Amino acid sequence: MRAVRMLALPMLVALHSACTPFQHGAPGTGTGDSSVPRPGTSPGPGAAMLRIAEAQIGAPYRYGGAGPDTFDCSGLVAYVHRQVGLAVPRTAAQQFASATPVGRGELQPGDLVFFRLDGREVSHVGIYAGDDRFVHAPQRGGHVRVASLAEEIFRRGWVGAGRFYAPD
């Protein structure tokens, strides 16, 4: 794991400088600037992953899509993690089972949020953006977008949160 982190650091720096920053109040996002690091600080892996996820906003949903042009929910998560050198399982249920659990009050940008939207198994995942918002690929005919944990479907379907990186 230490070797993965050492290899991921240069990649994170390169990705951070190449990503378009999230714009406060961008149409359709509904988020503030909680994911933007303060001047003079370097983002951790979670912030870098969030920036990569935000750069995918507007990409079309496609079942089985794992980027770079189309995504399903777990494909978006796998794609974002791949960009920083981390391999994660492919499905939302597998990601939930393998992630290090994070309490809702401990959520940081880049953490994963999991839901049961149909049936007993975890069926949906998104990337936490801060301020009770997350980036996800919602459903057939949709596009990658920002949603709120306060939306009824996500409040009712909440299962938990987790991460695959060492926090800052």
C-alpha positions in Angstrom: 0.0 0.0 0.0 2.9 2.4 0.8 4.3 1.8 -2.7 0.9 2.7 -4.2 0.8 5.9 -2.3 4.4 6.8 -3.3 3.6 6.2 -6.9 0.3 8.0 -6.7 1.7 11.3 -5.3 3.4 12.4 -8.5 0.3 11.4 -10.5 -1.9 13.4 -8.1 0.2 16.5 -8.6 0.0 16.1 -12.4 -3.7 15.5 -12.4 -4.4 18.4 -10.1 -2.6 20.8 -12.4 -4.4 19.4 -15.4 -7.9 19.4 -14.1 -10.3 22.2 -14.5 -11.2 23.6 -11.1 -14.8 23.3 -9.9 -16.6 26.5 -10.4 -18.7 27.9 -7.6 -22.3 28.1 -8.6 -21.9 26.3 -12.0 -25.3 25.6 -13.5 -26.8 22.3 -12.4 -24.3 21.6 -9.7 -26.0 23.2 -6.7 -22.7 23.1 -4.7 -20.6 25.8 -3.2 -16.9 26.0 -3.3 -16.3 23.4 -0.5 -14.1 21.3 -2.8 -11.8 24.0 -3.7 -8.6 23.9 -1.6 -7.5 27.1 0.1 -4.6 29.0 -1.5 -1.3 27.7 -0.4 -2.6 24.3 0.4 -2.1 21.2 -1.6 -5.1 18.9 -2.0 -5.1 15.4 -0.6 -6.1 12.4 -2.7 -9.8 12.9 -1.8 -9.8 16.4 -3.2 -7.9 15.4 -6.3 -10.5 12.6 -6.9 -13.3 15.0 -6.4 -11.9 17.3 -9.0 -11.6 14.5 -11.5 -15.2 13.5 -10.8 -16.4 17.1 -11.2 -14.6 17.2 -14.6 -17.0 14.4 -15.7 -20.2 16.4 -14.9 -22.4 16.3 -18.0 -20.9 13.0 -19.4 -23.8 10.6 -20.4 -24.9 7.6 -18.3 -24.4 4.2 -19.9 -24.9 0.9 -18.1 -21.4 -0.7 -17.8 -19.7 2.6 -18.8 -16.4 3.1 -17.0 -15.1 6.2 -18.9 -13.7 8.2 -20.3 -16.8 9.2 -22.3 -19.7 7.4 -20.6 -20.3 6.1 -17.0 -22.5 4.2 -14.8 -22.3 5.0 -11.0 -19.6 2.4 -10.1 -17.8 3.0 -13.4 -17.4 6.6 -12.5 -15.9 5.7 -9.1 -13.6 3.1 -10.7 -12.5 5.6 -13.4 -11.8 8.4 -10.8 -9.7 6.0 -8.6 -7.8 4.7 -11.7 -6.8 8.2 -12.5 -4.9 8.5 -9.2 -3.4 5.0 -9.4 -5.9 3.1 -7.1 -7.7 0.0 -8.3 -11.2 -0.6 -6.8 -13.8 -3.3 -7.4 -16.2 -2.7 -10.3 -19.7 -2.8 -8.8 -21.3 -0.6 -6.2 -21.9 -3.6 -3.9 -18.3 -4.8 -4.2 -17.0 -1.2 -3.6 -19.1 -0.9 -0.5 -17.9 -4.3 0.8 -14.2 -3.4 0.2 -14.1 0.2 1.2 -12.8 1.4 4.6 -16.0 2.5 6.4 -16.4 6.2 7.1 -19.0 7.7 9.5 -21.4 10.2 8.0 -20.1 12.9 10.3 -16.5 12.1 9.1 -17.2 12.5 5.4 -14.5 14.2 3.4 -14.5 15.3 -0.3 -13.6 12.2 -2.4 -15.2 9.7 0.0 -17.8 7.3 -1.4 -21.5 7.4 -0.5 -23.5 4.2 -0.9 -27.3 3.6 -1.4 -29.8 0.8 -1.8 -32.2 2.1 -4.4 -33.7 -1.2 -5.5 -33.7 -4.3 -3.5 -31.5 -5.5 -0.7 -28.1 -5.1 -2.3 -26.1 -1.8 -2.5 -27.0 -0.6 -5.9 -25.7 3.0 -6.2 -22.5 4.9 -5.3 -21.4 8.5 -5.6 -18.3 10.6 -4.8 -18.9 13.0 -1.8 -18.3 16.7 -2.7 -18.9 18.3 0.7 -21.9 20.3 2.0 -24.1 17.1 1.8 -23.6 16.9 -2.0 -22.1 14.2 -4.2 -21.2 13.5 -7.8 -22.8 10.5 -9.5 -24.0 8.9 -12.7 -27.7 8.6 -12.0 -29.6 6.4 -14.5 -30.3 5.5 -18.1 -30.9 8.7 -20.1 -29.2 10.9 -17.4 -25.8 12.5 -17.2 -23.1 12.7 -14.5 -24.3 15.4 -12.1 -24.3 16.7 -8.5 -27.1 15.6 -6.2 -27.9 16.2 -2.5 -27.9 13.6 0.2 -31.1 15.3 1.4 -33.1 14.2 -1.7 -35.7 11.8 -0.5 -34.5 8.9 -2.6 -31.0 9.2 -1.2 -32.1 9.8 2.4 -34.3 6.6 2.3 -31.6 4.6 0.4 -28.6 5.6 2.5 -26.4 2.6 3.5 -23.1 4.2 4.5 -19.8 5.7 3.3 -16.3 4.6 2.7 -12.9 5.3 1.1 -10.0 3.6 -0.6 -7.3 6.2 0.2 -5.5 7.2 3.3 -7.1 10.5 4.6 -5.1 13.7 4.9 
